[in-house]
Amino acid sequence: MADDESDEEEAPAVELGEGEPVEGAPLARVASRLNWGMAHSEIVDREGDATIRTPDGPQQLAGVMDDVDVPYFESRREFTDAVREVTGTGPIPTADE
């Protein structure tokens, strides 16, 4: 049987803000919906209309992929590295910023 402590809801590991949600999906979420290896064109066909979060604000994946010169991605990591090379890395702006 479970004890009383395990029945209580636990606080989230990271405190969430109270502002408006950030537009777009994390790149990792979009990448997790795909199977690897995958051709550049197939990614655009399947997920090109997805909006991803970037340091410059939300962007359509198809637009970002226009600047990626890799024709085939062997792995999720290869894909995310190539996309981040175009979009950059850093904090994602929120509506409050």
C-alpha positions in Angstrom: 0.0 0.0 0.0 1.1 3.6 -0.6 1.9 5.8 2.3 0.2 9.2 2.9 3.2 11.1 1.5 3.1 9.5 -1.9 -0.6 10.4 -2.3 0.1 14.1 -2.0 1.0 16.1 -5.2 4.6 17.0 -5.4 5.7 20.5 -6.4 7.2 20.8 -9.9 11.0 20.5 -10.0 11.1 23.9 -11.7 8.9 26.7 -10.7 6.7 27.8 -13.6 6.1 31.5 -14.3 2.7 33.1 -14.4 3.1 35.0 -17.7 1.6 34.2 -21.1 2.8 30.9 -22.7 5.6 31.2 -25.2 4.5 30.7 -28.8 5.9 27.7 -30.6 7.2 24.3 -29.6 10.7 23.5 -28.4 12.9 22.1 -31.1 13.4 18.9 -29.1 9.7 18.2 -29.2 9.5 18.6 -33.0 12.6 16.4 -33.4 11.1 13.7 -31.2 8.2 13.3 -33.6 10.5 12.2 -36.4 12.4 9.0 -37.2 16.1 9.1 -37.9 17.9 9.1 -40.5 15.7 11.4 -42.5 16.1 13.5 -45.6 16.0 17.3 -45.3 13.0 17.4 -47.7 11.0 14.8 -45.7 11.5 16.9 -42.5 10.1 19.9 -44.3 7.2 17.9 -45.7 6.3 16.5 -42.3 7.0 19.3 -39.9 7.7 22.4 -42.0 4.6 24.1 -40.8 5.6 23.7 -37.1 6.5 26.8 -35.2 9.6 26.5 -33.1 11.0 28.6 -30.3 14.2 30.5 -31.1 16.2 33.2 -29.4 14.8 35.6 -32.0 11.2 34.6 -31.3 9.0 32.0 -32.9 9.9 30.8 -36.4 8.4 28.3 -38.9 10.7 25.3 -39.2 10.4 25.4 -43.0 11.9 28.9 -43.1 14.8 27.8 -40.8 15.4 24.7 -42.9 15.9 27.0 -46.0 19.2 28.0 -44.4 20.3 24.4 -43.5 22.5 22.9 -46.2 22.5 19.3 -44.9 20.6 17.0 -47.3 20.3 14.0 -44.9 20.3 13.8 -41.1 21.6 10.5 -39.6 20.4 11.4 -36.1 18.3 13.7 -34.1 21.4 15.4 -32.7 22.7 16.1 -36.2 19.3 17.7 -37.0 19.1 19.8 -33.8 22.7 21.0 -34.1 22.1 22.1 -37.7 18.9 24.0 -36.8 20.6 25.6 -33.8 23.5 26.7 -36.0 21.0 28.7 -38.0 18.8 30.0 -35.1 21.4 30.4 -32.5 21.1 29.4 -28.8 20.1 31.4 -25.8 17.2 32.4 -23.8 13.8 32.3 -25.5 11.9 35.6 -25.2 8.6 35.7 -23.3 5.7 38.0 -23.7 6.8 39.8 -20.4 10.3 40.6 -21.8 
